[in-house]
Amino acid sequence: MAGVDADPLPAVHFRSDQSIGDALAQLTRVLRDAGIDTPQRDARFLLRGLLGLDGAKLLSCSARALGDDAERISDAARRRAAHEPVSRILGHREFYGRDFIVTPDVLDPRPDTEAVVEAALGLIKSRGLSQRPLSIVDVGTGSGILIVTLLAELPNARGVGTDVSQAALEVARRNAASLGVKDRVHFVATSGLDGCAGPFDLVISNPPYISTGEIDELERDVKDFDPLLALDGGADGLCVYRKIAQNIVELQRPLMVVLEVGSTQAEAVIEIFSSAGGQLIGRHKDLGGHTRAVALEIHL
């Protein structure tokens, strides 16, 4: 993670006798001065997470003193002012209505990635496969958000998650356990689908797709805190897609594929998988209106 220690953390102090309401106002000012795009929202999320309060309680308890939580809030304020994402400070992130553990070893899940889940579930439901014992593999599983979410939504399915990072796989295992699907998923340390014979009915992936030359241009929240392995997709951002397509050819089995893609990469990814026998069967847009997931069927 390049640059995390490049700048000293700003000096921020909250007092034990300070009220929650005053702390919220101060934290908002600190984050605004640090150039955070959403200072008030982030201040609320941090205080809610650190104090264990929902939105209504945060307001109703505004006169309560911070007490022993003042030091933790001071530390969190310094970290967010240095552009560390809220989810990394709190150690968890909501995704598709579930709470996932997030550590420095995994990509911070984005709401746009829910397009992959929607695309996969839509495809499965439209074909009447929701109750079938499907076999699903998640390439580059990271925190496990995709495979764990799909298994939680499809109680008869089983899955495999692969990743080159052992540390990421440990986070995925923790998430699978905490969300009740650990007995239906197996995690494998490997590149792509190497060593995974299947058979699989569905391949899903949110692979690294930022081109190497663009990494330094990313926002600090991303380039300084997301693992480089989860961002760098090679010279053109498409290296991992080619790897997955080649693995699918080696499997020699018809299957479905749902992939997250960069906002301008859909056509290039579709072309890569067309060469592997793929036929486009769906595109799904993210919250910004960009094609964020493509669904294909592979006929070998």
Secondary structure, 3 states (H helix, E strand, C coil): CCCCCCCCCCCCCCCCCCEHHHHHHHHHHHHHHCCCCCHHHHHHHHHHHHHCCCHHHHHHCCCCECHHHHHHHHHHHHHHHCCCCHHHHHCEEEECCEEEECCCCCCCCCHHHHHHHHHHHHHHHHCCCCCCCCEEEEECCCCCHHHHHHHHHCCCCEEEEEECCHHHHHHHHHHHHHCCCHHHEEEEECCCCCCCCCCCCEEEECCCCECHHHHHHCCHHHHCCCCHHHCECCCCCCHHHHHHHHHHHHHCCCEEEEEECCCCCHHHHHHHHHCCCEEEEEEEECCCCCEEEEEEEECC
